[in-house]
Each structure stands twice: as structure tokens, then as C-alpha cells.
Amino acid sequence: MAAAQGHFSDHSDGIRGTEKTAGDRVDPTEKDPVPPAFGRAVEGLRTARLRPEIEVDPTRPPQRLAPYAYALEAAVVDGEEDLADGRLVLLHDPAGHEAWKGEFRLVTLIRAELEPEMAADPLLPEVCWSWLTGAFEARGLAYGEASGTVTMAGSHYFGGLAERRPATQIEIRASWTPREGPAGVPDTGAHLAAWCDLLCQIAGLPPSAADPGAGTTSGAGVVSLPQRRGPQQR
């Protein structure tokens, strides 16, 4: 699994040259543009232990969503096949954010392809959203102000592509405020692990024996999506 190293950004458009790499250590005694709380939150993401099916890579964080941001891309991999993929972004505003009701926010996008019988289930969007909240509850994580969308889009192929079977992709976009712990820092590593639980569930993998939710209603009690047929277009 790749080390989860990426970039800090204070979104100054390079004017002050304050961008730092995630591998840089934050010394609270130095005049550093990166707040120590944010540095520790990012370190929690970088050192999280994840399931072996998960591959994580750094990616450039979005601009102007918050004063500080860090982003990861992940995929559930089976051999050379990607079963599901997603992106997780950590946002930080030291001044606090009224809509977040906190200083930190996690934002995600998850995608996977569905088998036709699953795509026909009218309750699937509600089930997928319950998997998101259930992943947090299974690990005993406190969070607030959760919001998002679950979207299904179908593709039918014609002409030179007519031999391909119809495909349906599900997409989850969500954000939530992780509750801050000691020194005002949320347990970002645990939130990343819960997010990866959701990614594996969407990919059709059974709960891992090591998963805290494996023996709970929020974990093994929910049926995973069947594994999809082909690699995800990324």
C-alpha cells in the first residue's frame, strides 16, 4: 500500500509560497503556516492501518474550500481489477466554520459499478447512505452535520459498443464533521478506516475479521454489493 503522502495548501495561489508537503513535520515552536492541529490530523491519515485490499495514493487537494486541505485517493483492488474507488478530503479552518459546526470537515466521493439486479432495487440509495453512517457507528466514532447524495446512472451501448452489457454506476458524495478529541484534533485515522470499510462494502467485499463492525448490526448485518464485472474508469 502506498504511503498516504500528499500536499498541504493554504490556498494562497502561491503568492506567499506557503505550500508544504505532507511529509514535513510541524514544529509548534516555529512560525509555520500549517497549524499543529492540522498537522496531527494529517499524520493520523498517513499512519492509519487499512485492509490489504485498499490501495491509497496522494492527490492534489481542492482549492478554496478551506484554508487548509489534504486529499487521498483510494481503490479496492482485486488482482488488476478496481472494484470501487473514491476520494477523501480533509478540510481545516482554524477559525471554525458555521456550517460545519467545527474546525474540521471530511468530504468524500465513492464510485462503483452495480450488477443489474442490484441497480433495480429502488431502496438502494437509502441502503448505501445507511452504510456510510453505519460504518461510523460500527467503530464508535462521533460525528455531526452529515449530508450528501447517492446517485445511480445507467449506460446503454450502441453501434460499435453494442456488445457491451448495460451498466449502472453508483456514486456517493458526502461530507461530515468529525468530533474533535484531545487538543482539538479528531481521530482522522479511525474515520479513514471507517471510510475504507464503506468502500469495501460498496465493492462487494465481506467485512474483515479485524473490522470492529464485523460482528455488529452495522457491519456484517448488511449485505454487500456483488462485485462488479469490469475495472472502474478513473
Buried (B, 14 or more C-beta within 10 A) or exposed (E): BEEBBBBBBBBEEEEEEBBBEBEEEBEEEEEBBBBBBBBBBBBBBBEBEBBEBBBBBBBEBBEEBBBBBBBBBBBBBEEEBBBBBBBBBBBBBBEEBEEBEBBBBBBBBBBBBBBEEBBEEEEBBEBBBBBBBBBBBBBEBEBEEBEBEBEBEEEEEEEEEEEEEEBBBBBBBBBBBBBBEEEBBBBBBBBBBBBBBBBBBBBBBEBBEEBBBBEBEBBBEBEBBEBBEEBBEE
